Amino acid sequence: MTQTFVHLPVDRVIFGAGALGELPQAVERLGVKRAFIITGRTLATKTEWVSRVQGLLGDRCAGVYGEASQHVPKRTILDAAAQARAAQADGLVSVGGGSPIDTAKGAALCLAEEIRDEAGLNRYATPQRLAESEPFLVNRPVPQIAIPTTLSAGEHTGVFGTTDEGARRKDGAGHPLLVPRVVILDPEITRDTPEWLWASTGIRALDHAVERFYTPTHQPLTDVLCIEAIRLLVRELPVTMHTPDNLDARLACQLAAWFSLFGAFNARTGLSHAIGHQLGGRCGVPHGQTSCVILPHVMLFNTPAAADRLAVIGEAAGVMTEGKSTEDAAKAATKTVARAIKALGCPTRLTEVGVTEADLPPIAQATFDELRPGMNPRRVHDPDEILEILKAAL
């Protein structure tokens, strides 16, 4: 059986301490004359980095939207797009974690397709688009440059998540042309990232790597990169917590996050991510923390269908597999990941992140609605199976 690998149209990833200084050349190379910055309130008001980006852009800076927020409410995408449109922006620069980066992708879609309200944006949500036949994008979106400050890795994919605040549900959209054309990975920028956010998004990257390694759609190239991502994160993430100024370790984690989501349109994530989306949409749990709580439980659930893949994951995470059966090695992988999460001081129970037992049934149903065949190695037959996972994690 033949397979196809889809390469995303990323011009370049610039990485290393001081990489932010390459921003003017990147903007020039893309031909951007009016760059509009999308970021969050904390970065804009409590750190120097947004003003540094403005300074590097100079006369090319067309404005700043500083209200990107967690779980990307649809209204923030529309607001950012409206301000970028009014500023006559011909390029977007996102600064921050997954929320500003996804807001920028959504804004790029709105600018390209003249979307001005939630009804228009909803037409591009994944469930609706599965029933549509017309092209997803008629016009080419403006180029984006992403400057991430966390390890969520959203800068390496053209998919973005967004929240319907009224329904308290998460959905998303995606297209290869919505991926940032340039990504700047500068470990110096991450030093102001709160420890809890850095650690939990590191586990989010680990979640990417684990789920994309044992997904039914895994591919040879993504296999290699996901295993290296697991190895780097397990080794280097604790180093960054004990010695926050270790830029080499921070950069290693940034590279691992890149590896964990490289080729995202080829090898998809599964049940852990689907649960995480709905925990975020309904209960406001940050994505990194959803992975901290849910990933070990989903790994255990998937063991009957993916023990061989989990055993390899365990080896990358430092499990001594010699003399162990495949199933025992797979279970050891789950225990090792759970211990690593706990050692970082991350939450391990749903109650720790504000989720109640009453929240579980609607989350299970919404997750089941999101989860499509082929996304997870073990088939999920009904919402009750997801509910049992949630109860175990409560």
Sequence and secondary structure as in RCSB ss.txt:
>XXXX:A:sequence
MTQTFVHLPVDRVIFGAGALGELPQAVERLGVKRAFIITGRTLATKTEWVSRVQGLLGDRCAGVYGEASQHVPKR
TILDAAAQARAAQADGLVSVGGGSPIDTAKGAALCLAEEIRDEAGLNRYATPQRLAESEPFLVNRPVPQIAIPTT
LSAGEHTGVFGTTDEGARRKDGAGHPLLVPRVVILDPEITRDTPEWLWASTGIRALDHAVERFYTPTHQPLTDVL
CIEAIRLLVRELPVTMHTPDNLDARLACQLAAWFSLFGAFNARTGLSHAIGHQLGGRCGVPHGQTSCVILPHVML
FNTPAAADRLAVIGEAAGVMTEGKSTEDAAKAATKTVARAIKALGCPTRLTEVGVTEADLPPIAQATFDELRPGM
NPRRVHDPDEILEILKAAL
>XXXX:A:secstr
           EEEESTTGGGGHHHHHHHHT SSEEEEEEHHHHHHSSHHHHHHHHHGGGEEEEEEEE TT BHH
HHHHHHHHHHHTT SEEEEEESHHHHHHHHHHHHHHHHT  SHHHHHTTSHHHHTT  S S SS    EEEEESS
S  GGG SEEEEEETTTTEEEEEE GGGS SEEEE GGGGGGS HHHHHHHHHHHHHHHHHHHHSTT  HHHHHH
HHHHHHHHHHHHHHHHH TT HHHHHHHHHHHHHHHTTTTTS   HHHHHHHHHHHHH   HHHHHHHHHHHHHH
HHHHHHHHHHHHHHHHTT   TT  HHHHHHHHHHHHHHHHHHTT   SGGGGT  GGGHHHHHHHHHHH  TTS
SSS   SHHHHHHHHHHH 
